Amino acid sequence: MDHVSHPEIREAVARLCARFPGEYWRGLDRDRVYPTEFVNALTEAGFLSVLIPEEYGGSGLGLGAATAVLEEIHRSGGNGGACHAQIYTMGCVLRHGSPEQKARYLPGIASGKIRLQAFGVTEPTAGTDTTRISTFARRDGDRYIINGQKIWISRAEHSDLMVLLVRTTPREEVKRPSDGMSVLLVDMREAVGNGLTIRPIRTMINHATTELFFDDLSVPAENLVGEEGRGFHYILDGMNAERILIAAECIGDGKFFLDRGSAYAKDRKVFGRAIGENQGVQFPLARAHVQVSAAALMVDHATALFEADQPCGTEANMAKLLASEASWYAADQCLQIHGGFGFAEEYDIERKFRETRLYQVAPISTNLILSHVATHVLGLPKSF
Ligand SMILES: Cc1cc2nc3c(=O)[nH]c(=O)nc-3n(C[C@H](O)[C@H](O)[C@H](O)COP(=O)(O)OP(=O)(O)OC[C@H]3O[C@@H](n4cnc5c(N)ncnc54)[C@H](O)[C@@H]3O)c2cc1C
């Protein structure tokens, strides 16, 4: 089942991950601690700057290289959630930033000196309906003054910069609801305690996610990315990369569960024989393999379109849906095959089971993908 793409990257990532075994992740999970050593190791090895062009100090590779990195992290039993956004959030600056912004930020992001791995979109009252965000940035001379609130903003405490989506014109005053939003780069080092408050949210997984409160936070107008009012479109085109990369993480999770489930089924003896001799145990694993393999092909397809600069929104969404459901099915079967031991922390199954569940909700929930396919692909009437 293994992909042949980027074998040397996969091997190098797998070697690095071997230095961070299950007990490392278990310890962090227990105390909800950020995996600083792991993220530093990935940064030093250059794996988080694969998408940054060489002229800015990155390796200038395509999205497939990044999918290889994240898939291998997840296959090893680790989790890329602590740092995956360092790989792709910079895309907003790369594609829409001014030459000055690129020169100022990208080399630092490539070296890891600047961590740009927070992006603030979701708000408590707007939910998935992003056009209803109400965090507002009011222009005041050469500054923007921001007021509002965000929720589920991951890694905010471990980021030097944040890509923030705000309204700069109220929804009622624009032609299309998606107009009138803008992207600002927020320097977290200056903002925290000066108008920005971060409140961590404890969740069922170790994800360093937070709630943000903006109270007259002042940001230089030169931190506006692209044109005022076009921010929603800038954020949207970064989402395809994000969905493909998250799908690759799900494929890695699926393979982790298949590796562990198959090994356990061969090893565990009950009624005088390996449980894996029973077809009732074999078939769910075989089905999981079929589903993960099919989803992996969809991830490859979406990646190829993305790399060729072709429209890939639908394919990126479909890849994310298939991969998140395949990894969840594999997780459920792997847990079942482990019997009671599936619930024991030391096997890492229950942790990965919790972790892979996220991807049917974030970064976009399954229903919203189905709605996109129904209306944009099948031409069914819009329901909202
Ligand atoms: C751990 C974690 C980390 C996250 N990190 C970030 C981050 O770094 N930055 C960021 O901006 N956001 C982040 N998010 C937010 C995430 O993108 C949202 O949670 C996700 O998009 C779902 O939005 P919501 O929670 O507002 O759900 P809602 O929009 O409230 O939806 C709730 C449920 O209703 C369903 N639903 C809603 N409308 C419809 C409809 N019209 N038809 C059918 N079903 C519908 C949805 O599918 C969903 O199942 C994170 C979330 C989590 C849990």
The ligand as an SDF file (V2000), in Angstrom:
LIG
                    3D

 53 58  0  0  0  0  0  0  0  0999 V2000
   -9.2000   21.0400   17.9940 C   0  0  0  0  0  0  0  0  0  0  0  0
   -9.6610   22.0980   17.0090 C   0  0  0  0  0  0  0  0  0  0  0  0
   -8.7250   22.9200   16.3950 C   0  0  0  0  0  0  0  0  0  0  0  0
   -9.1370   23.9420   15.5380 C   0  0  0  0  0  0  0  0  0  0  0  0
   -8.1990   24.8150   15.0290 N   0  0  0  0  0  0  0  0  0  0  0  0
   -8.6380   25.9330   14.3570 C   0  0  0  0  0  0  0  0  0  0  0  0
   -7.7240   26.9570   13.9830 C   0  0  0  0  0  0  0  0  0  0  0  0
   -6.5010   26.8640   14.2310 O   0  0  0  0  0  0  0  0  0  0  0  0
   -8.2080   28.0720   13.3620 N   0  0  0  0  0  0  0  0  0  0  0  0
   -9.5320   28.2360   13.0880 C   0  0  0  0  0  0  0  0  0  0  0  0
   -9.9040   29.2770   12.5440 O   0  0  0  0  0  0  0  0  0  0  0  0
  -10.4340   27.2730   13.4210 N   0  0  0  0  0  0  0  0  0  0  0  0
  -10.0150   26.1110   14.0480 C   0  0  0  0  0  0  0  0  0  0  0  0
  -10.9300   25.1460   14.4260 N   0  0  0  0  0  0  0  0  0  0  0  0
  -12.3500   25.3510   14.1380 C   0  0  0  0  0  0  0  0  0  0  0  0
  -12.9000   24.3500   13.1240 C   0  0  0  0  0  0  0  0  0  0  0  0
  -12.4880   24.7180   11.8230 O   0  0  0  0  0  0  0  0  0  0  0  0
  -14.4110   24.3440   13.2950 C   0  0  0  0  0  0  0  0  0  0  0  0
  -14.6880   23.7510   14.5570 O   0  0  0  0  0  0  0  0  0  0  0  0
  -15.0980   23.5580   12.2140 C   0  0  0  0  0  0  0  0  0  0  0  0
  -14.9640   24.2130   10.9750 O   0  0  0  0  0  0  0  0  0  0  0  0
  -16.5870   23.4110   12.5360 C   0  0  0  0  0  0  0  0  0  0  0  0
  -17.1390   24.6490   12.8370 O   0  0  0  0  0  0  0  0  0  0  0  0
  -17.9980   24.8550   14.1790 P   0  0  0  0  0  0  0  0  0  0  0  0
  -17.2540   24.2050   15.2870 O   0  0  0  0  0  0  0  0  0  0  0  0
  -18.2960   26.2930   14.3270 O   0  0  0  0  0  0  0  0  0  0  0  0
  -19.2880   24.0200   13.9180 O   0  0  0  0  0  0  0  0  0  0  0  0
  -20.7180   24.5900   13.4490 P   0  0  0  0  0  0  0  0  0  0  0  0
  -20.5870   25.4380   12.2480 O   0  0  0  0  0  0  0  0  0  0  0  0
  -21.4000   25.1590   14.6450 O   0  0  0  0  0  0  0  0  0  0  0  0
  -21.4300   23.2330   13.0370 O   0  0  0  0  0  0  0  0  0  0  0  0
  -21.8480   22.2690   14.0090 C   0  0  0  0  0  0  0  0  0  0  0  0
  -22.3460   21.0250   13.2790 C   0  0  0  0  0  0  0  0  0  0  0  0
  -23.4630   21.3480   12.4760 O   0  0  0  0  0  0  0  0  0  0  0  0
  -23.2400   20.9670   11.1330 C   0  0  0  0  0  0  0  0  0  0  0  0
  -23.8300   21.9710   10.2390 N   0  0  0  0  0  0  0  0  0  0  0  0
  -23.7120   23.3260   10.3310 C   0  0  0  0  0  0  0  0  0  0  0  0
  -24.3830   23.9240    9.3330 N   0  0  0  0  0  0  0  0  0  0  0  0
  -24.9350   22.9200    8.5960 C   0  0  0  0  0  0  0  0  0  0  0  0
  -25.7250   22.8890    7.4220 C   0  0  0  0  0  0  0  0  0  0  0  0
  -26.1160   24.0130    6.8000 N   0  0  0  0  0  0  0  0  0  0  0  0
  -26.0780   21.6760    6.9290 N   0  0  0  0  0  0  0  0  0  0  0  0
  -25.7180   20.5400    7.5570 C   0  0  0  0  0  0  0  0  0  0  0  0
  -24.9480   20.5040    8.6560 N   0  0  0  0  0  0  0  0  0  0  0  0
  -24.5630   21.6770    9.1680 C   0  0  0  0  0  0  0  0  0  0  0  0
  -21.7430   20.8900   10.9560 C   0  0  0  0  0  0  0  0  0  0  0  0
  -21.4000   19.9870    9.9340 O   0  0  0  0  0  0  0  0  0  0  0  0
  -21.2860   20.4220   12.3280 C   0  0  0  0  0  0  0  0  0  0  0  0
  -21.3160   19.0300   12.3900 O   0  0  0  0  0  0  0  0  0  0  0  0
  -10.5200   24.0830   15.2440 C   0  0  0  0  0  0  0  0  0  0  0  0
  -11.4540   23.2320   15.8330 C   0  0  0  0  0  0  0  0  0  0  0  0
  -11.0470   22.2470   16.7250 C   0  0  0  0  0  0  0  0  0  0  0  0
  -12.0950   21.3970   17.3770 C   0  0  0  0  0  0  0  0  0  0  0  0
  1  2  1  0
  2  3  1  0
  2 52  2  0
  3  4  2  0
  4  5  1  0
  4 50  1  0
  5  6  2  0
  6  7  1  0
  6 13  1  0
  7  8  2  0
  7  9  1  0
  9 10  1  0
 10 11  2  0
 10 12  1  0
 12 13  2  0
 13 14  1  0
 14 15  1  0
 14 50  1  0
 15 16  1  0
 16 17  1  0
 16 18  1  0
 18 19  1  0
 18 20  1  0
 20 21  1  0
 20 22  1  0
 22 23  1  0
 23 24  1  0
 24 25  2  0
 24 26  1  0
 24 27  1  0
 27 28  1  0
 28 29  2  0
 28 30  1  0
 28 31  1  0
 31 32  1  0
 32 33  1  0
 33 34  1  0
 33 48  1  0
 34 35  1  0
 35 36  1  0
 35 46  1  0
 36 37  1  0
 36 45  1  0
 37 38  2  0
 38 39  1  0
 39 40  1  0
 39 45  2  0
 40 41  1  0
 40 42  2  0
 42 43  1  0
 43 44  2  0
 44 45  1  0
 46 47  1  0
 46 48  1  0
 48 49  1  0
 50 51  2  0
 51 52  1  0
 52 53  1  0
M  END
$$$$
